[in-house]
Amino acid sequence: MRKILLTLSILTLLTTQACKEPQTTESVDTIIFNGAFYTADSIQKNVTAVAIKDGKIVALGSTEDIQKMATEKTEKIDAKGNFVMPGIIEGHGHIHGLGSSLVSLNLMEAKSWDEIVAMVAEAAKKAKPGDWIIGRGWHQEKWNTAPQPNHMGYPYHESLDAVSPNNPVFLSHASGHSCYVNAKALELSGITDATANPSGGDIVKDGKKKIVGVLEETAQRLIYQAYETWENQRSEAERNASWAKMFDLAEGECLKNGITSFHDAGSNFQQVAWMKALADSGKLKVRHWVMVREGYTNLKTNKEAFKIKDAGNGKLTVQAVKVSLDGALGSYGAWLLEPYSDRKGWVGLNTFNIDSLKAIAAFCWENKLQLCVHAIGDKANRETINIFAEQIQKQPSSDHRWRVEHAQHVNPSEIPRFKQWNVIASMQSIHCTSDAPFVEKRLGKERAANGAYMWKAFLNAGVVVTNGTDVPVEKIDPFACIYAAVTRKQKNGEAFYPEQKMTREEALYSYTMANAYSSFQDKEKGSLSVGKYADIVILDKNLLTCDEEAIKSTKVIKTIVGGKTLYSNQ
């Protein structure tokens, strides 16, 4: 034991010397100095400056010491006392959905159904006959007034028909787990009042079996098929160009928000191929870690794609699989152990066949891939942990880092099982405060108090908790998400079960090192440490000491990826 302690003391001494007295005599490319640093590295403390060479951090220390490393060729960035932290890692989002949201109708701020209808009407005036009108972001629980007439708060599609008779309309719910369509879209999809529900989906009908216009979960695929038929009329080159434009906009939005790495929760193999081409040509700006969302047969057929690791100088890694086992709480799709409190007898939807998920789990285990399962309801979380355990128990000591995406509503008995099987809780703080106004309606007070967004309970149990926005379900703004993590405050100022909130250090860690760990990239990024990528963000607020309410108004001053400033508002 004394030998171990002596070794640790020597290592600590060497590390401290490296921090205070940079050893390299080589010219460095960039220094950032005069900053208030959060390093997310427990060893590197009292840092006010950093030195960068060849895209990586080569030294950290005091402003005085780091400035000695600069030459006339060195770029010198004065942080002017502002907050400097590791590049923010979006832990769960949809990069292609973000791009699409920037060119289609954005319905997130709509306060009523009438506003949405007006937006569609305006789009229809500009559209060619037959073109699809696409939008996303509506949420019936967030409208100021209930539309009339309605069924379960959903208006009928006739109002869309009136303003867009010749153009199919496809409006995704904010969660992406349901959609609104008009008569033209129903016609092209072959959906009538007599159409039966597909497994794991619901074509919402009123008491007279009349279609309302809302399709939940897997029922949306009926619409997707008609939409894709229209899309496929264009050549692959045209579709690629359209995708590339949206992808570029999405990366730009990331950089504006201080995001240097992005965990994409569901690309198909075509999108992976397009991203790989950008990586190989050096055109990716943000680092992407991708979950592939495909069926079992396609996964086996295309498993060579999973050999993509650190393509484009660390810009693209594809070594994970995504499956969605249920839907979202807001659209009554979360799969629950007991019925919804506000929908009698309804327990949500199991959107993916259990046996198929078991087959994919076996495939991932055999091929050393990370399995990431979307599970929001307590039933979905229980089934996911059961399936994970079947594979993990083959080699319990393995470092698999399998993830439950969202883990929003869990039975308290499940939390120790996350720790038992070393499963990561990939959560999004902003969902808590965004959903809070209707959570108790859906779950009742007891389930809401004991099982909804249990960040602190997970952390106290030793479970790794990550963070993100699930963009475009929510805005990509990480500071609104961090504010939600540390306050759990709704728009009305009330905190939603505040005993589960995070400390500021926990929230920042969840957006940096925890996210890096959850993708097996903690040795390359996630903290400001020697040898890691120089992915750095400079902010106008000190997130550790500023007024709590000021967190959500934080602005990005600079976003630096691999030592290069890719966004600056100065």
LOMIMI-153218 format. One record per residue (C-alpha): residue number from 1; residue in three letters; x, y, z. Coordinates in steps of 0.2 Angstrom, whole numbers, padded with zeros to 4 digits. Layout:
> NUM,ala,X,Y,Z
...
//
This chain:
> 1,met,0000,0000,0000
> 2,arg,0014,0012,0004
> 3,lys,0022,0008,-0013
> 4,ile,0006,0012,-0021
> 5,leu,0004,0029,-0012
> 6,leu,0022,0034,-0016
> 7,thr,0018,0030,-0034
> 8,leu,0003,0041,-0034
> 9,ser,0012,0055,-0025
> 10,ile,0025,0055,-0039
> 11,leu,0012,0055,-0052
> 12,thr,0003,0069,-0044
> 13,leu,0019,0079,-0042
> 14,leu,0024,0076,-0061
> 15,thr,0006,0081,-0066
> 16,thr,0007,0097,-0055
> 17,gln,0024,0102,-0062
> 18,ala,0017,0099,-0080
> 19,cys,0003,0111,-0076
> 20,lys,0013,0124,-0068
> 21,glu,0029,0123,-0078
> 22,pro,0025,0118,-0096
> 23,gln,0039,0107,-0102
> 24,thr,0038,0108,-0120
> 25,thr,0050,0120,-0129
> 26,glu,0041,0118,-0146
> 27,ser,0032,0132,-0154
> 28,val,0013,0131,-0150
> 29,asp,-0001,0135,-0162
> 30,thr,-0013,0144,-0151
> 31,ile,-0014,0149,-0133
> 32,ile,-0030,0154,-0123
> 33,phe,-0026,0164,-0108
> 34,asn,-0034,0175,-0094
> 35,gly,-0049,0164,-0092
> 36,ala,-0060,0157,-0078
> 37,phe,-0057,0138,-0083
> 38,tyr,-0068,0123,-0079
> 39,thr,-0058,0108,-0085
> 40,ala,-0069,0094,-0080
> 41,asp,-0052,0086,-0074
> 42,ser,-0050,0084,-0056
> 43,ile,-0031,0085,-0057
> 44,gln,-0030,0101,-0068
> 45,lys,-0036,0114,-0056
> 46,asn,-0031,0133,-0054
> 47,val,-0029,0134,-0073
> 48,thr,-0031,0151,-0082
> 49,ala,-0023,0147,-0098
> 50,val,-0020,0133,-0111
> 51,ala,-0008,0129,-0125
> 52,ile,-0013,0120,-0141
> 53,lys,-0003,0112,-0155
> 54,asp,-0008,0101,-0170
> 55,gly,-0026,0102,-0164
> 56,lys,-0023,0095,-0146
> 57,ile,-0020,0102,-0129
> 58,val,-0001,0102,-0125
> 59,ala,-0001,0111,-0108
> 60,leu,-0012,0120,-0095
> 61,gly,-0007,0131,-0082
> 62,ser,-0006,0149,-0077
> 63,thr,-0007,0164,-0089
> 64,glu,0010,0169,-0085
> 65,asp,0018,0152,-0089
> 66,ile,0008,0148,-0104
> 67,gln,0012,0165,-0112
> 68,lys,0030,0160,-0111
> 69,met,0026,0146,-0124
> 70,ala,0020,0158,-0137
> 71,thr,0030,0164,-0152
> 72,glu,0027,0177,-0165
> 73,lys,0018,0164,-0175
> 74,thr,0006,0159,-0160
> 75,glu,-0012,0164,-0161
> 76,lys,-0016,0172,-0144
> 77,ile,-0034,0172,-0138
> 78,asp,-0037,0183,-0123
> 79,ala,-0052,0176,-0114
> 80,lys,-0054,0192,-0104
> 81,gly,-0059,0183,-0088
> 82,asn,-0073,0174,-0097
> 83,phe,-0078,0156,-0093
> 84,val,-0068,0143,-0103
> 85,met,-0074,0125,-0103
> 86,pro,-0072,0109,-0113
> 87,gly,-0082,0109,-0129
> 88,ile,-0100,0104,-0126
> 89,ile,-0106,0087,-0131
> 90,glu,-0124,0085,-0137
> 91,gly,-0127,0068,-0128
> 92,his,-0143,0063,-0138
> 93,gly,-0150,0073,-0153
> 94,his,-0155,0070,-0171
> 95,ile,-0143,0079,-0183
> 96,his,-0153,0076,-0198
> 97,gly,-0169,0081,-0190
> 98,leu,-0161,0097,-0184
> 99,gly,-0156,0101,-0202
> 100,ser,-0173,0097,-0208
> 101,ser,-0181,0109,-0195
> 102,leu,-0171,0123,-0201
> 103,val,-0179,0122,-0218
> 104,ser,-0196,0116,-0215
> 105,leu,-0211,0124,-0205
> 106,asn,-0205,0126,-0187
> 107,leu,-0221,0124,-0176
> 108,met,-0212,0124,-0159
> 109,glu,-0218,0142,-0154
> 110,ala,-0236,0140,-0160
> 111,lys,-0248,0144,-0146
> 112,ser,-0263,0137,-0155
> 113,trp,-0269,0126,-0169
> 114,asp,-0275,0141,-0178
> 115,glu,-0257,0148,-0179
> 116,ile,-0252,0131,-0187
> 117,val,-0266,0131,-0200
> 118,ala,-0261,0149,-0205
> 119,met,-0243,0143,-0207
> 120,val,-0248,0129,-0218
> 121,ala,-0259,0140,-0228
> 122,glu,-0245,0152,-0232
> 123,ala,-0234,0137,-0237
> 124,ala,-0247,0130,-0248
> 125,lys,-0248,0147,-0258
> 126,lys,-0229,0145,-0262
> 127,ala,-0229,0126,-0265
> 128,lys,-0231,0117,-0282
> 129,pro,-0246,0106,-0283
> 130,gly,-0242,0089,-0276
> 131,asp,-0227,0095,-0266
> 132,trp,-0227,0089,-0248
> 133,ile,-0228,0102,-0234
> 134,ile,-0217,0097,-0220
> 135,gly,-0217,0104,-0202
> 136,arg,-0212,0099,-0184
> 137,gly,-0214,0105,-0167
> 138,trp,-0233,0106,-0162
> 139,his,-0238,0100,-0145
> 140,gln,-0257,0100,-0140
> 141,glu,-0253,0102,-0122
> 142,lys,-0244,0118,-0125
> 143,trp,-0258,0127,-0134
> 144,asn,-0266,0142,-0126
> 145,thr,-0284,0136,-0131
> 146,ala,-0291,0119,-0135
> 147,pro,-0296,0119,-0154
> 148,gln,-0315,0116,-0158
> 149,pro,-0321,0103,-0162
> 150,asn,-0308,0091,-0155
> 151,his,-0305,0073,-0150
> 152,met,-0294,0071,-0135
> 153,gly,-0288,0088,-0138
> 154,tyr,-0284,0085,-0156
> 155,pro,-0293,0095,-0169
> 156,tyr,-0299,0087,-0185
> 157,his,-0289,0087,-0201
> 158,glu,-0303,0096,-0211
> 159,ser,-0295,0113,-0206
> 160,leu,-0279,0108,-0215
> 161,asp,-0289,0102,-0230
> 162,ala,-0297,0119,-0232
> 163,val,-0280,0128,-0234
> 164,ser,-0270,0114,-0243
> 165,pro,-0282,0104,-0254
> 166,asn,-0269,0099,-0267
> 167,asn,-0253,0097,-0256
> 168,pro,-0251,0083,-0244
> 169,val,-0247,0090,-0226
> 170,phe,-0236,0080,-0214
> 171,leu,-0233,0089,-0197
> 172,ser,-0223,0080,-0184
> 173,his,-0227,0081,-0166
> 174,ala,-0213,0089,-0156
> 175,ser,-0208,0072,-0149
> 176,gly,-0208,0065,-0167
> 177,his,-0219,0051,-0160
> 178,ser,-0235,0056,-0169
> 179,cys,-0240,0067,-0183
> 180,tyr,-0254,0077,-0191
> 181,val,-0259,0074,-0209
> 182,asn,-0272,0081,-0221
> 183,ala,-0284,0072,-0232
> 184,lys,-0272,0072,-0247
> 185,ala,-0259,0064,-0237
> 186,leu,-0271,0051,-0231
> 187,glu,-0277,0048,-0249
> 188,leu,-0259,0045,-0255
> 189,ser,-0256,0033,-0241
> 190,gly,-0271,0023,-0244
> 191,ile,-0278,0027,-0226
> 192,thr,-0297,0026,-0223
> 193,asp,-0308,0025,-0208
> 194,ala,-0308,0006,-0211
> 195,thr,-0289,0005,-0210
> 196,ala,-0283,-0006,-0195
> 197,asn,-0270,0000,-0183
> 198,pro,-0253,-0007,-0187
> 199,ser,-0243,-0016,-0172
> 200,gly,-0236,-0003,-0161
> 201,gly,-0246,0011,-0168
> 202,asp,-0263,0020,-0168
> 203,ile,-0273,0029,-0181
> 204,val,-0282,0040,-0169
> 205,lys,-0301,0039,-0172
> 206,asp,-0316,0047,-0163
> 207,gly,-0331,0038,-0155
> 208,lys,-0339,0036,-0172
> 209,lys,-0323,0028,-0180
> 210,lys,-0319,0044,-0190
> 211,ile,-0301,0048,-0193
> 212,val,-0295,0063,-0183
> 213,gly,-0279,0066,-0193
> 214,val,-0266,0061,-0180
> 215,leu,-0256,0045,-0182
> 216,glu,-0246,0039,-0167
> 217,glu,-0230,0029,-0167
> 218,thr,-0228,0015,-0180
> 219,ala,-0244,0021,-0189
> 220,gln,-0233,0036,-0195
> 221,arg,-0224,0023,-0207
> 222,leu,-0240,0023,-0218
> 223,ile,-0237,0041,-0221
> 224,tyr,-0218,0039,-0223
> 225,gln,-0220,0027,-0237
> 226,ala,-0230,0039,-0247
> 227,tyr,-0218,0053,-0243
> 228,glu,-0203,0043,-0248
> 229,thr,-0212,0038,-0265
> 230,trp,-0213,0057,-0269
> 231,glu,-0195,0060,-0262
> 232,asn,-0188,0046,-0273
> 233,gln,-0194,0055,-0289
> 234,arg,-0178,0065,-0287
> 235,ser,-0161,0058,-0291
> 236,glu,-0149,0052,-0278
> 237,ala,-0138,0067,-0282
> 238,glu,-0152,0079,-0279
> 239,arg,-0157,0071,-0263
> 240,asn,-0138,0071,-0257
> 241,ala,-0137,0090,-0261
> 242,ser,-0153,0094,-0252
> 243,trp,-0146,0083,-0237
> 244,ala,-0129,0092,-0238
> 245,lys,-0137,0109,-0237
> 246,met,-0147,0104,-0221
> 247,phe,-0133,0095,-0213
> 248,asp,-0122,0111,-0215
> 249,leu,-0135,0122,-0207
> 250,ala,-0136,0109,-0193
> 251,glu,-0118,0110,-0190
> 252,gly,-0118,0129,-0190
> 253,glu,-0132,0128,-0177
> 254,cys,-0121,0117,-0166
> 255,leu,-0106,0128,-0167
> 256,lys,-0117,0144,-0162
> 257,asn,-0122,0134,-0147
> 258,gly,-0105,0129,-0141
> 259,ile,-0107,0111,-0147
> 260,thr,-0091,0103,-0153
> 261,ser,-0097,0085,-0153
> 262,phe,-0114,0077,-0157
> 263,his,-0122,0060,-0152
> 264,asp,-0134,0056,-0166
> 265,ala,-0148,0045,-0160
> 266,gly,-0153,0037,-0177
> 267,ser,-0145,0038,-0194
> 268,asn,-0148,0026,-0208
> 269,phe,-0135,0018,-0219
> 270,gln,-0137,0030,-0233
> 271,gln,-0135,0045,-0221
> 272,val,-0119,0036,-0214
> 273,ala,-0112,0035,-0231
> 274,trp,-0115,0053,-0235
> 275,met,-0107,0058,-0218
> 276,lys,-0092,0047,-0221
> 277,ala,-0089,0056,-0238
> 278,leu,-0089,0072,-0229
> 279,ala,-0077,0066,-0216
> 280,asp,-0065,0059,-0229
> 281,ser,-0065,0075,-0238
> 282,gly,-0062,0085,-0222
> 283,lys,-0078,0094,-0223
> 284,leu,-0086,0089,-0206
> 285,lys,-0085,0103,-0193
> 286,val,-0092,0095,-0178
> 287,arg,-0087,0078,-0171
> 288,his,-0101,0065,-0174
> 289,trp,-0104,0049,-0164
> 290,val,-0118,0039,-0173
> 291,met,-0131,0027,-0168
> 292,val,-0137,0017,-0183
> 293,arg,-0156,0014,-0184
> 294,glu,-0160,0000,-0195
> 295,gly,-0168,-0017,-0194
> 296,tyr,-0159,-0033,-0190
> 297,thr,-0157,-0039,-0207
> 298,asn,-0149,-0023,-0213
> 299,leu,-0138,-0022,-0198
> 300,lys,-0131,-0039,-0203
> 301,thr,-0129,-0035,-0221
> 302,asn,-0120,-0018,-0218
> 303,lys,-0110,-0022,-0203
> 304,glu,-0094,-0016,-0212
> 305,ala,-0101,0002,-0208
> 306,phe,-0097,-0001,-0190
> 307,lys,-0079,-0001,-0193
> 308,ile,-0079,0018,-0195
> 309,lys,-0069,0025,-0181
> 310,asp,-0062,0043,-0180
> 311,ala,-0064,0046,-0198
> 312,gly,-0059,0063,-0204
> 313,asn,-0047,0066,-0190
> 314,gly,-0059,0061,-0176
> 315,lys,-0074,0068,-0184
> 316,leu,-0085,0052,-0187
> 317,thr,-0087,0036,-0177
> 318,val,-0101,0023,-0181
> 319,gln,-0101,0009,-0168
> 320,ala,-0118,0010,-0160
> 321,val,-0136,0004,-0164
> 322,lys,-0152,0013,-0159
> 323,val,-0169,0005,-0156
> 324,ser,-0185,0013,-0150
> 325,leu,-0195,0002,-0138
> 326,asp,-0209,0014,-0135
> 327,gly,-0215,0031,-0139
> 328,ala,-0216,0048,-0129
> 329,leu,-0227,0053,-0114
> 330,gly,-0234,0068,-0122
> 331,ser,-0242,0058,-0137
> 332,tyr,-0247,0044,-0125
> 333,gly,-0234,0032,-0133
> 334,ala,-0223,0029,-0117
> 335,trp,-0226,0011,-0112
> 336,leu,-0231,0010,-0094
> 337,leu,-0233,-0003,-0081
> 338,glu,-0250,0004,-0076
> 339,pro,-0263,0014,-0087
> 340,tyr,-0261,0032,-0090
> 341,ser,-0270,0043,-0077
> 342,asp,-0279,0053,-0090
> 343,arg,-0283,0039,-0103
> 344,lys,-0292,0025,-0096
> 345,gly,-0285,0008,-0099
> 346,trp,-0272,0014,-0110
> 347,val,-0254,0009,-0106
> 348,gly,-0245,0016,-0121
> 349,leu,-0237,0007,-0136
> 350,asn,-0223,-0006,-0137
> 351,thr,-0216,0000,-0154
> 352,phe,-0203,-0013,-0157
> 353,asn,-0205,-0032,-0157
> 354,ile,-0196,-0039,-0141
> 355,asp,-0189,-0054,-0150
> 356,ser,-0182,-0043,-0163
> 357,leu,-0174,-0032,-0150
> 358,lys,-0166,-0048,-0142
> 359,ala,-0159,-0053,-0159
> 360,ile,-0151,-0035,-0161
> 361,ala,-0145,-0036,-0143
> 362,ala,-0136,-0052,-0147
> 363,phe,-0129,-0045,-0163
> 364,cys,-0122,-0030,-0154
> 365,trp,-0114,-0041,-0141
> 366,glu,-0106,-0052,-0153
> 367,asn,-0099,-0038,-0163
> 368,lys,-0094,-0027,-0148
> 369,leu,-0106,-0013,-0153
> 370,gln,-0115,-0001,-0141
> 371,leu,-0134,-0004,-0140
> 372,cys,-0144,0011,-0136
> 373,val,-0163,0008,-0133
> 374,his,-0176,0022,-0132
> 375,ala,-0186,0019,-0117
> 376,ile,-0197,0032,-0109
> 377,gly,-0211,0023,-0099
> 378,asp,-0207,0012,-0084
> 379,lys,-0213,-0004,-0093
> 380,ala,-0201,0000,-0108
> 381,asn,-0186,0003,-0096
> 382,arg,-0190,-0013,-0087
> 383,glu,-0190,-0023,-0103
> 384,thr,-0174,-0015,-0109
> 385,ile,-0164,-0019,-0093
> 386,asn,-0171,-0037,-0094
> 387,ile,-0164,-0039,-0112
> 388,phe,-0148,-0030,-0108
> 389,ala,-0145,-0042,-0093
> 390,glu,-0147,-0057,-0104
> 391,gln,-0132,-0052,-0114
> 392,ile,-0121,-0043,-0101
> 393,gln,-0122,-0058,-0089
> 394,lys,-0112,-0068,-0102
> 395,gln,-0097,-0057,-0096
> 396,pro,-0103,-0045,-0082
> 397,ser,-0085,-0038,-0081
> 398,ser,-0085,-0032,-0099
> 399,asp,-0084,-0013,-0102
> 400,his,-0099,-0012,-0114
> 401,arg,-0107,0005,-0110
> 402,trp,-0124,0001,-0116
> 403,arg,-0137,0015,-0114
> 404,val,-0155,0018,-0111
> 405,glu,-0160,0033,-0121
> 406,his,-0171,0045,-0110
> 407,ala,-0175,0033,-0095
> 408,gln,-0188,0046,-0091
> 409,his,-0200,0037,-0081
> 410,val,-0194,0022,-0071
> 411,asn,-0201,0011,-0057
> 412,pro,-0189,0015,-0042
> 413,ser,-0184,-0004,-0042
> 414,glu,-0176,-0002,-0059
> 415,ile,-0163,0011,-0053
> 416,pro,-0152,-0002,-0044
> 417,arg,-0153,-0013,-0059
> 418,phe,-0145,0001,-0070
> 419,lys,-0130,0001,-0058
> 420,gln,-0130,-0018,-0057
> 421,trp,-0127,-0020,-0075
> 422,asn,-0117,-0004,-0078
> 423,val,-0130,0003,-0089
> 424,ile,-0129,0022,-0094
> 425,ala,-0144,0033,-0091
> 426,ser,-0144,0044,-0107
> 427,met,-0156,0058,-0101
> 428,gln,-0161,0075,-0107
> 429,ser,-0164,0088,-0093
> 430,ile,-0174,0100,-0103
> 431,his,-0187,0086,-0106
> 432,cys,-0191,0087,-0087
> 433,thr,-0196,0106,-0087
> 434,ser,-0204,0105,-0104
> 435,asp,-0215,0090,-0100
> 436,ala,-0219,0095,-0082
> 437,pro,-0235,0104,-0085
> 438,phe,-0243,0087,-0091
> 439,val,-0233,0074,-0082
> 440,glu,-0244,0073,-0067
> 441,lys,-0259,0072,-0078
> 442,arg,-0252,0057,-0087
> 443,leu,-0244,0048,-0072
> 444,gly,-0253,0054,-0057
> 445,lys,-0243,0062,-0042
> 446,glu,-0236,0046,-0035
> 447,arg,-0228,0040,-0051
> 448,ala,-0222,0058,-0055
> 449,ala,-0214,0060,-0038
> 450,asn,-0206,0043,-0037
> 451,gly,-0201,0039,-0055
> 452,ala,-0200,0054,-0066
> 453,tyr,-0183,0061,-0072
> 454,met,-0174,0054,-0057
> 455,trp,-0157,0062,-0060
> 456,lys,-0151,0063,-0042
> 457,ala,-0158,0045,-0038
> 458,phe,-0148,0038,-0052
> 459,leu,-0132,0048,-0048
> 460,asn,-0133,0043,-0029
> 461,ala,-0134,0025,-0035
> 462,gly,-0118,0027,-0045
> 463,val,-0126,0027,-0062
> 464,val,-0118,0037,-0076
> 465,val,-0130,0051,-0081
> 466,thr,-0128,0060,-0097
> 467,asn,-0136,0075,-0105
> 468,gly,-0143,0083,-0121
> 469,thr,-0158,0091,-0129
> 470,asp,-0165,0078,-0140
> 471,val,-0165,0091,-0154
> 472,pro,-0176,0095,-0164
> 473,val,-0188,0088,-0150
> 474,glu,-0182,0103,-0140
> 475,lys,-0171,0118,-0145
> 476,ile,-0152,0114,-0146
> 477,asp,-0148,0127,-0133
> 478,pro,-0137,0118,-0120
> 479,phe,-0139,0132,-0107
> 480,ala,-0158,0130,-0106
> 481,cys,-0154,0112,-0103
> 482,ile,-0141,0115,-0089
> 483,tyr,-0153,0128,-0081
> 484,ala,-0166,0114,-0081
> 485,ala,-0154,0102,-0073
> 486,val,-0150,0113,-0059
> 487,thr,-0167,0121,-0055
> 488,arg,-0180,0110,-0063
> 489,lys,-0190,0126,-0064
> 490,gln,-0205,0127,-0076
> 491,lys,-0210,0143,-0085
> 492,asn,-0221,0148,-0071
> 493,gly,-0206,0147,-0059
> 494,glu,-0212,0131,-0050
> 495,ala,-0199,0118,-0047
> 496,phe,-0204,0100,-0053
> 497,tyr,-0199,0089,-0038
> 498,pro,-0183,0099,-0034
> 499,glu,-0175,0085,-0024
> 500,gln,-0170,0077,-0040
> 501,lys,-0160,0092,-0047
> 502,met,-0142,0092,-0051
> 503,thr,-0128,0102,-0044
> 504,arg,-0119,0114,-0056
> 505,glu,-0104,0103,-0056
> 506,glu,-0115,0088,-0060
> 507,ala,-0124,0096,-0074
> 508,leu,-0108,0102,-0082
> 509,tyr,-0100,0085,-0080
> 510,ser,-0115,0077,-0088
> 511,tyr,-0113,0088,-0104
> 512,thr,-0094,0085,-0105
> 513,met,-0085,0069,-0097
> 514,ala,-0101,0059,-0095
> 515,asn,-0105,0061,-0113
> 516,ala,-0088,0057,-0118
> 517,tyr,-0087,0042,-0107
> 518,ser,-0104,0036,-0114
> 519,ser,-0097,0035,-0132
> 520,phe,-0080,0027,-0127
> 521,gln,-0071,0044,-0131
> 522,asp,-0066,0049,-0113
> 523,lys,-0048,0048,-0117
> 524,glu,-0049,0059,-0132
> 525,lys,-0061,0073,-0126
> 526,gly,-0073,0078,-0113
> 527,ser,-0061,0088,-0102
> 528,leu,-0047,0100,-0104
> 529,ser,-0032,0088,-0102
> 530,val,-0015,0087,-0110
> 531,gly,-0016,0075,-0125
> 532,lys,-0035,0078,-0128
> 533,tyr,-0043,0087,-0143
> 534,ala,-0043,0106,-0141
> 535,asp,-0062,0107,-0142
> 536,ile,-0065,0122,-0131
> 537,val,-0079,0134,-0128
> 538,ile,-0078,0152,-0121
> 539,leu,-0094,0159,-0113
> 540,asp,-0100,0175,-0107
> 541,lys,-0106,0168,-0090
> 542,asn,-0097,0158,-0077
> 543,leu,-0109,0143,-0076
> 544,leu,-0102,0139,-0059
> 545,thr,-0104,0155,-0050
> 546,cys,-0116,0166,-0060
> 547,asp,-0134,0170,-0054
> 548,glu,-0145,0155,-0056
> 549,glu,-0157,0164,-0068
> 550,ala,-0143,0170,-0078
> 551,ile,-0138,0152,-0084
> 552,lys,-0151,0152,-0097
> 553,ser,-0146,0168,-0105
> 554,thr,-0128,0162,-0107
> 555,lys,-0120,0167,-0124
> 556,val,-0106,0158,-0134
> 557,ile,-0091,0169,-0137
> 558,lys,-0080,0157,-0146
> 559,thr,-0082,0138,-0151
> 560,ile,-0065,0130,-0155
> 561,val,-0064,0113,-0163
> 562,gly,-0047,0104,-0164
> 563,gly,-0039,0121,-0160
> 564,lys,-0048,0131,-0174
> 565,thr,-0060,0144,-0170
> 566,leu,-0076,0139,-0180
> 567,tyr,-0088,0151,-0172
> 568,ser,-0085,0168,-0165
> 569,asn,-0097,0182,-0160
> 570,gln,-0084,0195,-0157
//
